Amino acid sequence: MHWYETDSQDVQTVDAYHGGIGKIKTKEFFKGKGTLGFRFVVWELAPGAAEGDHTHEADDNYEETYYFLSGTGAIRIEGREFPVRAGDAFLVPVGVDHGLRNTGGTPLRLALLFGKPPAASHPG
């Protein structure tokens, strides 16, 4: 058995994600099908769009890996901003404040892997 999906199926558009601005297109692949304990999502931020700064804690204790596919932007981690472009990756541990914005004139596309780390894990 296997599953096949494309990034044009079941695309959702979220407005003002985490209190950000503009629209973010999201596509979660294989929702409810995988057993590895993580989620795989592709985002597309329109020029000027932003995910608001936020922290994952308590029941929402996700660790996130951002991998940038195309476009240019900036990721904000604990108040510090870093430019991003295709090929860059960031790991944001649980409890770390972060957000993202598109700084370019074309869509910013990225892949996100996120999940809850085992209880014994510690950021480091």
N, CA, C and O atoms as CSV, one atom per row, in Angstrom:
chain,resi,resn,atom,element,x,y,z
A,1,MET,N,N,0.836,-1.177,0.000
A,1,MET,CA,C,0.000,0.000,0.000
A,1,MET,C,C,0.885,1.246,0.000
A,1,MET,O,O,1.982,1.244,0.559
A,2,HIS,N,N,0.396,2.298,-0.629
A,2,HIS,CA,C,1.089,3.581,-0.615
A,2,HIS,C,C,0.071,4.692,-0.858
A,2,HIS,O,O,-1.073,4.429,-1.229
A,3,TRP,N,N,0.499,5.929,-0.645
A,3,TRP,CA,C,-0.337,7.094,-0.913
A,3,TRP,C,C,0.421,8.042,-1.817
A,3,TRP,O,O,1.648,8.121,-1.768
A,4,TYR,N,N,-0.321,8.761,-2.645
A,4,TYR,CA,C,0.252,9.755,-3.548
A,4,TYR,C,C,-0.576,11.027,-3.428
A,4,TYR,O,O,-1.806,10.976,-3.443
A,5,GLU,N,N,0.092,12.157,-3.311
A,5,GLU,CA,C,-0.576,13.454,-3.292
A,5,GLU,C,C,0.297,14.458,-4.029
A,5,GLU,O,O,1.496,14.241,-4.206
A,6,THR,N,N,-0.308,15.553,-4.455
A,6,THR,CA,C,0.441,16.665,-5.037
A,6,THR,C,C,0.190,17.911,-4.200
A,6,THR,O,O,-0.740,17.957,-3.395
A,7,ASP,N,N,1.032,18.919,-4.401
A,7,ASP,CA,C,0.854,20.138,-3.609
A,7,ASP,C,C,-0.268,21.032,-4.137
A,7,ASP,O,O,-0.435,22.159,-3.671
A,8,SER,N,N,-1.031,20.538,-5.098
A,8,SER,CA,C,-2.194,21.293,-5.572
A,8,SER,C,C,-3.514,20.709,-5.054
A,8,SER,O,O,-4.578,21.273,-5.310
A,9,GLN,N,N,-3.456,19.590,-4.332
A,9,GLN,CA,C,-4.652,18.967,-3.764
A,9,GLN,C,C,-4.908,19.483,-2.352
A,9,GLN,O,O,-3.971,19.658,-1.573
A,10,ASP,N,N,-6.166,19.727,-2.024
A,10,ASP,CA,C,-6.572,20.073,-0.655
A,10,ASP,C,C,-5.777,21.231,-0.055
A,10,ASP,O,O,-5.390,21.181,1.112
A,11,VAL,N,N,-5.540,22.253,-0.838
A,11,VAL,CA,C,-4.820,23.434,-0.357
A,11,VAL,C,C,-5.783,24.301,0.453
A,11,VAL,O,O,-6.904,24.569,0.021
A,12,GLN,N,N,-5.339,24.728,1.613
A,12,GLN,CA,C,-6.112,25.621,2.475
A,12,GLN,C,C,-5.461,26.999,2.435
A,12,GLN,O,O,-4.247,27.109,2.262
A,13,THR,N,N,-6.252,28.035,2.593
A,13,THR,CA,C,-5.707,29.391,2.699
A,13,THR,C,C,-6.058,29.926,4.076
A,13,THR,O,O,-7.224,29.958,4.468
A,14,VAL,N,N,-5.030,30.345,4.802
A,14,VAL,CA,C,-5.199,30.862,6.159
A,14,VAL,C,C,-4.880,32.346,6.146
A,14,VAL,O,O,-3.841,32.760,5.630
A,15,ASP,N,N,-5.768,33.142,6.712
A,15,ASP,CA,C,-5.582,34.585,6.784
A,15,ASP,C,C,-5.061,34.949,8.171
A,15,ASP,O,O,-5.568,34.449,9.175
A,16,ALA,N,N,-4.060,35.810,8.232
A,16,ALA,CA,C,-3.508,36.325,9.489
A,16,ALA,C,C,-3.091,35.187,10.438
A,16,ALA,O,O,-3.472,35.178,11.608
A,17,TYR,N,N,-2.322,34.249,9.931
A,17,TYR,CA,C,-1.885,33.079,10.705
A,17,TYR,C,C,-1.078,33.494,11.922
A,17,TYR,O,O,-0.131,34.269,11.794
A,18,HIS,N,N,-1.428,33.003,13.087
A,18,HIS,CA,C,-0.799,33.377,14.359
A,18,HIS,C,C,-0.752,34.899,14.533
A,18,HIS,O,O,0.203,35.436,15.094
A,19,GLY,N,N,-1.788,35.585,14.048
A,19,GLY,CA,C,-1.830,37.039,14.185
A,19,GLY,C,C,-0.970,37.776,13.177
A,19,GLY,O,O,-0.718,38.969,13.344
A,20,GLY,N,N,-0.514,37.099,12.137
A,20,GLY,CA,C,0.306,37.723,11.103
A,20,GLY,C,C,-0.540,38.543,10.147
A,20,GLY,O,O,-1.663,38.933,10.470
A,21,ILE,N,N,0.012,38.802,8.963
A,21,ILE,CA,C,-0.705,39.588,7.964
A,21,ILE,C,C,-0.751,38.836,6.635
A,21,ILE,O,O,0.150,38.060,6.316
A,22,GLY,N,N,-1.797,39.075,5.880
A,22,GLY,CA,C,-1.920,38.468,4.565
A,22,GLY,C,C,-2.338,37.016,4.633
A,22,GLY,O,O,-2.753,36.514,5.677
A,23,LYS,N,N,-2.220,36.359,3.506
A,23,LYS,CA,C,-2.674,34.982,3.358
A,23,LYS,C,C,-1.506,34.013,3.164
A,23,LYS,O,O,-0.517,34.316,2.496
A,24,ILE,N,N,-1.662,32.835,3.777
A,24,ILE,CA,C,-0.689,31.761,3.617
A,24,ILE,C,C,-1.437,30.543,3.090
A,24,ILE,O,O,-2.401,30.083,3.701
A,25,LYS,N,N,-0.984,30.026,1.947
A,25,LYS,CA,C,-1.542,28.785,1.416
A,25,LYS,C,C,-0.814,27.629,2.102
A,25,LYS,O,O,0.413,27.638,2.202
A,26,THR,N,N,-1.562,26.645,2.569
A,26,THR,CA,C,-0.967,25.498,3.241
A,26,THR,C,C,-1.475,24.202,2.630
A,26,THR,O,O,-2.643,24.089,2.256
A,27,LYS,N,N,-0.596,23.245,2.537
A,27,LYS,CA,C,-0.941,21.905,2.065
A,27,LYS,C,C,-0.279,20.917,3.010
A,27,LYS,O,O,0.947,20.816,3.051
A,28,GLU,N,N,-1.094,20.181,3.776
A,28,GLU,CA,C,-0.554,19.132,4.635
A,28,GLU,C,C,-0.614,17.812,3.879
A,28,GLU,O,O,-1.681,17.389,3.433
A,29,PHE,N,N,0.527,17.175,3.741
A,29,PHE,CA,C,0.610,15.904,3.031
A,29,PHE,C,C,0.289,14.736,3.957
A,29,PHE,O,O,0.737,14.696,5.103
A,30,PHE,N,N,-0.486,13.793,3.448
A,30,PHE,CA,C,-0.760,12.513,4.103
A,30,PHE,C,C,-1.334,12.673,5.512
A,30,PHE,O,O,-0.991,11.922,6.425
A,31,LYS,N,N,-2.199,13.651,5.668
A,31,LYS,CA,C,-2.806,13.943,6.966
A,31,LYS,C,C,-3.535,12.699,7.501
A,31,LYS,O,O,-4.397,12.129,6.833
A,32,GLY,N,N,-3.163,12.302,8.716
A,32,GLY,CA,C,-3.791,11.154,9.352
A,32,GLY,C,C,-3.346,9.798,8.833
A,32,GLY,O,O,-3.897,8.776,9.241
A,33,LYS,N,N,-2.360,9.764,7.942
A,33,LYS,CA,C,-1.945,8.494,7.346
A,33,LYS,C,C,-0.598,7.997,7.869
A,33,LYS,O,O,-0.390,6.788,7.971
A,34,GLY,N,N,0.306,8.894,8.197
A,34,GLY,CA,C,1.648,8.498,8.622
A,34,GLY,C,C,1.682,8.021,10.063
A,34,GLY,O,O,0.783,8.323,10.848
A,35,THR,N,N,2.723,7.274,10.407
A,35,THR,CA,C,2.878,6.732,11.757
A,35,THR,C,C,4.169,7.183,12.433
A,35,THR,O,O,4.476,6.722,13.532
A,36,LEU,N,N,4.930,8.075,11.800
A,36,LEU,CA,C,6.223,8.481,12.349
A,36,LEU,C,C,6.135,9.578,13.410
A,36,LEU,O,O,7.139,9.893,14.047
A,37,GLY,N,N,4.961,10.158,13.608
A,37,GLY,CA,C,4.812,11.155,14.667
A,37,GLY,C,C,5.175,12.570,14.263
A,37,GLY,O,O,5.372,13.418,15.133
A,38,PHE,N,N,5.268,12.852,12.975
A,38,PHE,CA,C,5.489,14.224,12.529
A,38,PHE,C,C,4.506,14.554,11.429
A,38,PHE,O,O,3.880,13.672,10.841
A,39,ARG,N,N,4.382,15.861,11.159
A,39,ARG,CA,C,3.523,16.327,10.073
A,39,ARG,C,C,4.404,17.015,9.032
A,39,ARG,O,O,5.411,17.643,9.361
A,40,PHE,N,N,3.993,16.879,7.754
A,40,PHE,CA,C,4.740,17.459,6.634
A,40,PHE,C,C,3.794,18.394,5.897
A,40,PHE,O,O,2.755,17.975,5.387
A,41,VAL,N,N,4.172,19.676,5.850
A,41,VAL,CA,C,3.313,20.715,5.285
A,41,VAL,C,C,4.145,21.594,4.356
A,41,VAL,O,O,5.312,21.863,4.638
A,42,VAL,N,N,3.550,22.043,3.246
A,42,VAL,CA,C,4.164,23.038,2.377
A,42,VAL,C,C,3.361,24.324,2.507
A,42,VAL,O,O,2.133,24.311,2.435
A,43,TRP,N,N,4.060,25.421,2.696
A,43,TRP,CA,C,3.441,26.748,2.797
A,43,TRP,C,C,3.871,27.598,1.618
A,43,TRP,O,O,4.951,27.424,1.053
A,44,GLU,N,N,2.979,28.534,1.262
A,44,GLU,CA,C,3.315,29.561,0.284
A,44,GLU,C,C,2.794,30.886,0.820
A,44,GLU,O,O,1.587,31.073,0.977
A,45,LEU,N,N,3.715,31.806,1.100
A,45,LEU,CA,C,3.372,33.139,1.579
A,45,LEU,C,C,3.436,34.104,0.404
A,45,LEU,O,O,4.446,34.175,-0.296
A,46,ALA,N,N,2.369,34.835,0.194
A,46,ALA,CA,C,2.342,35.857,-0.853
A,46,ALA,C,C,3.318,36.974,-0.477
A,46,ALA,O,O,3.662,37.114,0.697
A,47,PRO,N,N,3.772,37.772,-1.449
A,47,PRO,CA,C,4.628,38.907,-1.108
A,47,PRO,C,C,3.974,39.767,-0.020
A,47,PRO,O,O,2.799,40.123,-0.115
A,48,GLY,N,N,4.753,40.090,1.010
A,48,GLY,CA,C,4.261,40.902,2.120
A,48,GLY,C,C,3.551,40.137,3.215
A,48,GLY,O,O,3.302,40.698,4.282
A,49,ALA,N,N,3.214,38.871,2.991
A,49,ALA,CA,C,2.508,38.074,4.004
A,49,ALA,C,C,3.463,37.650,5.116
A,49,ALA,O,O,4.670,37.527,4.907
A,50,ALA,N,N,2.895,37.429,6.304
A,50,ALA,CA,C,3.712,37.041,7.455
A,50,ALA,C,C,2.932,36.134,8.393
A,50,ALA,O,O,1.729,36.301,8.595
A,51,GLU,N,N,3.645,35.175,8.958
A,51,GLU,CA,C,3.149,34.380,10.079
A,51,GLU,C,C,3.544,35.163,11.322
A,51,GLU,O,O,4.709,35.533,11.470
A,52,GLY,N,N,2.609,35.417,12.207
A,52,GLY,CA,C,2.920,36.179,13.415
A,52,GLY,C,C,3.839,35.423,14.364
A,52,GLY,O,O,3.888,34.193,14.355
A,53,ASP,N,N,4.562,36.172,15.177
A,53,ASP,CA,C,5.435,35.558,16.176
A,53,ASP,C,C,4.584,34.762,17.160
A,53,ASP,O,O,3.509,35.205,17.564
A,54,HIS,N,N,5.072,33.586,17.542
A,54,HIS,CA,C,4.347,32.711,18.453
A,54,HIS,C,C,5.303,31.695,19.061
A,54,HIS,O,O,6.445,31.560,18.621
A,55,THR,N,N,4.828,30.988,20.069
A,55,THR,CA,C,5.600,29.956,20.759
A,55,THR,C,C,4.739,28.713,20.884
A,55,THR,O,O,3.543,28.812,21.160
A,56,HIS,N,N,5.333,27.543,20.685
A,56,HIS,CA,C,4.621,26.274,20.888
A,56,HIS,C,C,4.991,25.730,22.267
A,56,HIS,O,O,6.149,25.405,22.530
A,57,GLU,N,N,3.998,25.638,23.133
A,57,GLU,CA,C,4.212,25.114,24.476
A,57,GLU,C,C,3.005,24.297,24.898
A,57,GLU,O,O,2.029,24.198,24.154
A,58,ALA,N,N,3.063,23.715,26.078
A,58,ALA,CA,C,1.964,22.942,26.665
A,58,ALA,C,C,1.472,21.871,25.689
A,58,ALA,O,O,2.268,21.052,25.229
A,59,ASP,N,N,0.175,21.862,25.366
A,59,ASP,CA,C,-0.371,20.839,24.472
A,59,ASP,C,C,0.064,21.036,23.025
A,59,ASP,O,O,-0.062,20.124,22.208
A,60,ASP,N,N,0.573,22.219,22.709
A,60,ASP,CA,C,0.991,22.582,21.356
A,60,ASP,C,C,2.524,22.609,21.286
A,60,ASP,O,O,3.100,23.495,20.655
A,61,ASN,N,N,3.177,21.649,21.928
A,61,ASN,CA,C,4.636,21.696,22.074
A,61,ASN,C,C,5.379,21.134,20.861
A,61,ASN,O,O,6.102,20.143,20.963
A,62,TYR,N,N,5.189,21.780,19.724
A,62,TYR,CA,C,5.822,21.327,18.488
A,62,TYR,C,C,7.244,21.841,18.346
A,62,TYR,O,O,7.552,22.978,18.703
A,63,GLU,N,N,8.095,20.986,17.821
A,63,GLU,CA,C,9.401,21.369,17.319
A,63,GLU,C,C,9.220,21.463,15.804
A,63,GLU,O,O,8.595,20.595,15.196
A,64,GLU,N,N,9.771,22.523,15.191
A,64,GLU,CA,C,9.548,22.735,13.758
A,64,GLU,C,C,10.860,22.844,12.993
A,64,GLU,O,O,11.817,23.470,13.449
A,65,THR,N,N,10.882,22.221,11.823
A,65,THR,CA,C,11.981,22.396,10.880
A,65,THR,C,C,11.417,23.120,9.667
A,65,THR,O,O,10.471,22.648,9.036
A,66,TYR,N,N,11.997,24.259,9.348
A,66,TYR,CA,C,11.623,25.047,8.177
A,66,TYR,C,C,12.694,24.817,7.105
A,66,TYR,O,O,13.883,24.989,7.372
A,67,TYR,N,N,12.276,24.432,5.898
A,67,TYR,CA,C,13.204,24.294,4.767
A,67,TYR,C,C,12.645,25.123,3.619
A,67,TYR,O,O,11.532,24.875,3.155
A,68,PHE,N,N,13.410,26.101,3.162
A,68,PHE,CA,C,12.940,27.071,2.181
A,68,PHE,C,C,13.209,26.580,0.758
A,68,PHE,O,O,14.331,26.217,0.402
A,69,LEU,N,N,12.135,26.583,-0.045
A,69,LEU,CA,C,12.171,26.046,-1.406
A,69,LEU,C,C,12.394,27.115,-2.465
A,69,LEU,O,O,13.119,26.888,-3.434
A,70,SER,N,N,11.769,28.290,-2.286
A,70,SER,CA,C,11.928,29.379,-3.262
A,70,SER,C,C,11.483,30.686,-2.627
A,70,SER,O,O,10.765,30.701,-1.626
A,71,GLY,N,N,11.926,31.780,-3.232
A,71,GLY,CA,C,11.593,33.111,-2.733
A,71,GLY,C,C,12.588,33.579,-1.683
A,71,GLY,O,O,13.581,32.911,-1.396
A,72,THR,N,N,12.294,34.754,-1.114
A,72,THR,CA,C,13.136,35.318,-0.064
A,72,THR,C,C,12.252,35.804,1.072
A,72,THR,O,O,11.107,36.206,0.867
A,73,GLY,N,N,12.807,35.757,2.260
A,73,GLY,CA,C,12.036,36.176,3.415
A,73,GLY,C,C,12.933,36.397,4.611
A,73,GLY,O,O,14.150,36.529,4.489
A,74,ALA,N,N,12.300,36.435,5.774
A,74,ALA,CA,C,13.019,36.591,7.034
A,74,ALA,C,C,12.304,35.753,8.086
A,74,ALA,O,O,11.078,35.778,8.194
A,75,ILE,N,N,13.088,35.017,8.852
A,75,ILE,CA,C,12.546,34.275,9.984
A,75,ILE,C,C,13.014,34.984,11.250
A,75,ILE,O,O,14.172,35.387,11.364
A,76,ARG,N,N,12.103,35.126,12.182
A,76,ARG,CA,C,12.403,35.785,13.447
A,76,ARG,C,C,12.409,34.717,14.529
A,76,ARG,O,O,11.434,33.985,14.702
A,77,ILE,N,N,13.527,34.636,15.259
A,77,ILE,CA,C,13.672,33.652,16.323
A,77,ILE,C,C,14.157,34.377,17.566
A,77,ILE,O,O,15.239,34.964,17.581
A,78,GLU,N,N,13.326,34.324,18.620
A,78,GLU,CA,C,13.625,34.989,19.887
A,78,GLU,C,C,14.043,36.436,19.668
A,78,GLU,O,O,15.029,36.897,20.242
A,79,GLY,N,N,13.290,37.152,18.836
A,79,GLY,CA,C,13.516,38.572,18.613
A,79,GLY,C,C,14.619,38.909,17.625
A,79,GLY,O,O,14.810,40.081,17.302
A,80,ARG,N,N,15.341,37.927,17.141
A,80,ARG,CA,C,16.420,38.161,16.181
A,80,ARG,C,C,15.960,37.706,14.804
A,80,ARG,O,O,15.377,36.631,14.665
A,81,GLU,N,N,16.222,38.526,13.780
A,81,GLU,CA,C,15.755,38.223,12.430
A,81,GLU,C,C,16.895,37.714,11.559
A,81,GLU,O,O,18.007,38.241,11.596
A,82,PHE,N,N,16.598,36.676,10.771
A,82,PHE,CA,C,17.571,36.076,9.870
A,82,PHE,C,C,16.990,36.039,8.461
A,82,PHE,O,O,15.853,35.604,8.284
A,83,PRO,N,N,17.749,36.489,7.443
A,83,PRO,CA,C,17.250,36.388,6.064
A,83,PRO,C,C,17.218,34.926,5.637
A,83,PRO,O,O,18.047,34.123,6.064
A,84,VAL,N,N,16.239,34.587,4.779
A,84,VAL,CA,C,16.127,33.215,4.274
A,84,VAL,C,C,15.932,33.226,2.770
A,84,VAL,O,O,15.390,34.172,2.199
A,85,ARG,N,N,16.389,32.143,2.138
A,85,ARG,CA,C,16.207,31.937,0.697
A,85,ARG,C,C,16.251,30.446,0.438
A,85,ARG,O,O,16.507,29.660,1.350
A,86,ALA,N,N,16.004,30.055,-0.795
A,86,ALA,CA,C,15.978,28.643,-1.168
A,86,ALA,C,C,17.246,27.933,-0.707
A,86,ALA,O,O,18.358,28.421,-0.910
A,87,GLY,N,N,17.059,26.773,-0.082
A,87,GLY,CA,C,18.180,25.972,0.404
A,87,GLY,C,C,18.490,26.162,1.872
A,87,GLY,O,O,19.229,25.364,2.449
A,88,ASP,N,N,17.941,27.209,2.500
A,88,ASP,CA,C,18.173,27.447,3.930
A,88,ASP,C,C,17.225,26.584,4.765
A,88,ASP,O,O,16.119,26.262,4.332
A,89,ALA,N,N,17.672,26.218,5.963
A,89,ALA,CA,C,16.836,25.455,6.895
A,89,ALA,C,C,17.062,25.963,8.312
A,89,ALA,O,O,18.172,26.356,8.672
A,90,PHE,N,N,16.004,25.952,9.111
A,90,PHE,CA,C,16.067,26.338,10.516
A,90,PHE,C,C,15.313,25.309,11.337
A,90,PHE,O,O,14.264,24.818,10.918
A,91,LEU,N,N,15.846,24.981,12.504
A,91,LEU,CA,C,15.171,24.127,13.470
A,91,LEU,C,C,14.767,25.013,14.643
A,91,LEU,O,O,15.615,25.665,15.252
A,92,VAL,N,N,13.476,25.037,14.959
A,92,VAL,CA,C,12.964,25.852,16.062
A,92,VAL,C,C,12.469,24.891,17.145
A,92,VAL,O,O,11.454,24.221,16.957
A,93,PRO,N,N,13.181,24.819,18.285
A,93,PRO,CA,C,12.776,23.921,19.361
A,93,PRO,C,C,11.482,24.369,20.048
A,93,PRO,O,O,11.024,25.497,19.867
A,94,VAL,N,N,10.919,23.482,20.822
A,94,VAL,CA,C,9.738,23.770,21.631
A,94,VAL,C,C,10.021,24.959,22.546
A,94,VAL,O,O,11.109,25.068,23.110
A,95,GLY,N,N,9.041,25.846,22.692
A,95,GLY,CA,C,9.154,26.956,23.630
A,95,GLY,C,C,9.933,28.156,23.132
A,95,GLY,O,O,10.156,29.095,23.895
A,96,VAL,N,N,10.353,28.154,21.878
A,96,VAL,CA,C,11.133,29.262,21.318
A,96,VAL,C,C,10.218,30.141,20.467
A,96,VAL,O,O,9.547,29.647,19.561
A,97,ASP,N,N,10.188,31.444,20.758
A,97,ASP,CA,C,9.364,32.395,20.025
A,97,ASP,C,C,9.904,32.553,18.599
A,97,ASP,O,O,11.107,32.708,18.390
A,98,HIS,N,N,8.985,32.511,17.620
A,98,HIS,CA,C,9.422,32.591,16.219
A,98,HIS,C,C,8.272,33.065,15.334
A,98,HIS,O,O,7.106,33.007,15.723
A,99,GLY,N,N,8.620,33.533,14.144
A,99,GLY,CA,C,7.666,33.967,13.135
A,99,GLY,C,C,8.377,34.069,11.803
A,99,GLY,O,O,9.589,33.870,11.724
A,100,LEU,N,N,7.629,34.379,10.755
A,100,LEU,CA,C,8.174,34.328,9.399
A,100,LEU,C,C,7.475,35.363,8.537
A,100,LEU,O,O,6.284,35.618,8.713
A,101,ARG,N,N,8.217,35.969,7.591
A,101,ARG,CA,C,7.578,36.878,6.639
A,101,ARG,C,C,8.265,36.805,5.292
A,101,ARG,O,O,9.448,36.480,5.186
A,102,ASN,N,N,7.485,37.120,4.258
A,102,ASN,CA,C,7.995,37.179,2.894
A,102,ASN,C,C,8.480,38.599,2.656
A,102,ASN,O,O,7.706,39.550,2.773
A,103,THR,N,N,9.757,38.749,2.324
A,103,THR,CA,C,10.333,40.072,2.073
A,103,THR,C,C,10.524,40.341,0.586
A,103,THR,O,O,10.943,41.432,0.201
A,104,GLY,N,N,10.219,39.353,-0.250
A,104,GLY,CA,C,10.469,39.493,-1.681
A,104,GLY,C,C,9.228,39.827,-2.481
A,104,GLY,O,O,8.146,40.032,-1.931
A,105,GLY,N,N,9.403,39.876,-3.778
A,105,GLY,CA,C,8.317,40.197,-4.696
A,105,GLY,C,C,7.659,38.990,-5.322
A,105,GLY,O,O,6.770,39.132,-6.162
A,106,THR,N,N,8.086,37.792,-4.921
A,106,THR,CA,C,7.498,36.544,-5.410
A,106,THR,C,C,7.073,35.707,-4.205
A,106,THR,O,O,7.491,35.998,-3.085
A,107,PRO,N,N,6.254,34.675,-4.408
A,107,PRO,CA,C,5.863,33.846,-3.267
A,107,PRO,C,C,7.071,33.215,-2.570
A,107,PRO,O,O,8.054,32.845,-3.212
A,108,LEU,N,N,6.976,33.102,-1.250
A,108,LEU,CA,C,7.967,32.398,-0.438
A,108,LEU,C,C,7.400,31.013,-0.156
A,108,LEU,O,O,6.387,30.879,0.530
A,109,ARG,N,N,8.066,29.970,-0.694
A,109,ARG,CA,C,7.598,28.589,-0.507
A,109,ARG,C,C,8.553,27.861,0.417
A,109,ARG,O,O,9.771,28.017,0.329
A,110,LEU,N,N,7.975,27.057,1.312
A,110,LEU,CA,C,8.790,26.310,2.251
A,110,LEU,C,C,8.104,25.017,2.647
A,110,LEU,O,O,6.881,24.893,2.579
A,111,ALA,N,N,8.911,24.066,3.059
A,111,ALA,CA,C,8.410,22.816,3.617
A,111,ALA,C,C,8.620,22.863,5.119
A,111,ALA,O,O,9.662,23.311,5.597
A,112,LEU,N,N,7.630,22.402,5.854
A,112,LEU,CA,C,7.688,22.344,7.317
A,112,LEU,C,C,7.527,20.901,7.770
A,112,LEU,O,O,6.610,20.201,7.338
A,113,LEU,N,N,8.412,20.471,8.630
A,113,LEU,CA,C,8.259,19.208,9.334
A,113,LEU,C,C,8.087,19.570,10.791
A,113,LEU,O,O,8.929,20.264,11.361
A,114,PHE,N,N,7.006,19.109,11.406
A,114,PHE,CA,C,6.864,19.406,12.823
A,114,PHE,C,C,6.194,18.267,13.563
A,114,PHE,O,O,5.375,17.521,13.026
A,115,GLY,N,N,6.584,18.175,14.818
A,115,GLY,CA,C,6.044,17.123,15.669
A,115,GLY,C,C,6.408,17.397,17.101
A,115,GLY,O,O,7.122,18.347,17.421
A,116,LYS,N,N,5.892,16.532,17.961
A,116,LYS,CA,C,6.152,16.662,19.390
A,116,LYS,C,C,7.335,15.755,19.750
A,116,LYS,O,O,7.288,14.547,19.523
A,117,PRO,N,N,8.387,16.342,20.310
A,117,PRO,CA,C,9.540,15.510,20.678
A,117,PRO,C,C,9.188,14.578,21.829
A,117,PRO,O,O,8.254,14.849,22.584
A,118,PRO,N,N,9.932,13.474,21.969
A,118,PRO,CA,C,9.695,12.582,23.107
A,118,PRO,C,C,9.875,13.344,24.414
A,118,PRO,O,O,10.661,14.289,24.474
A,119,ALA,N,N,9.168,12.950,25.446
A,119,ALA,CA,C,9.186,13.652,26.733
A,119,ALA,C,C,10.593,13.799,27.298
A,119,ALA,O,O,10.863,14.774,28.000
A,120,ALA,N,N,11.496,12.866,27.016
A,120,ALA,CA,C,12.840,12.913,27.558
A,120,ALA,C,C,13.770,13.829,26.782
A,120,ALA,O,O,14.904,14.046,27.210
A,121,SER,N,N,13.318,14.383,25.632
A,121,SER,CA,C,14.181,15.230,24.812
A,121,SER,C,C,14.360,16.607,25.442
A,121,SER,O,O,13.454,17.140,26.083
A,122,HIS,N,N,15.533,17.160,25.248
A,122,HIS,CA,C,15.831,18.507,25.711
A,122,HIS,C,C,16.482,19.260,24.564
A,122,HIS,O,O,17.382,18.730,23.913
A,123,PRO,N,N,16.035,20.515,24.300
A,123,PRO,CA,C,16.711,21.298,23.239
A,123,PRO,C,C,18.168,21.472,23.597
A,123,PRO,O,O,18.525,21.585,24.770
A,124,GLY,N,N,18.991,21.494,22.597
A,124,GLY,CA,C,20.372,21.662,22.953
A,124,GLY,C,C,21.207,21.984,21.836
A,124,GLY,O,O,22.415,22.156,21.997
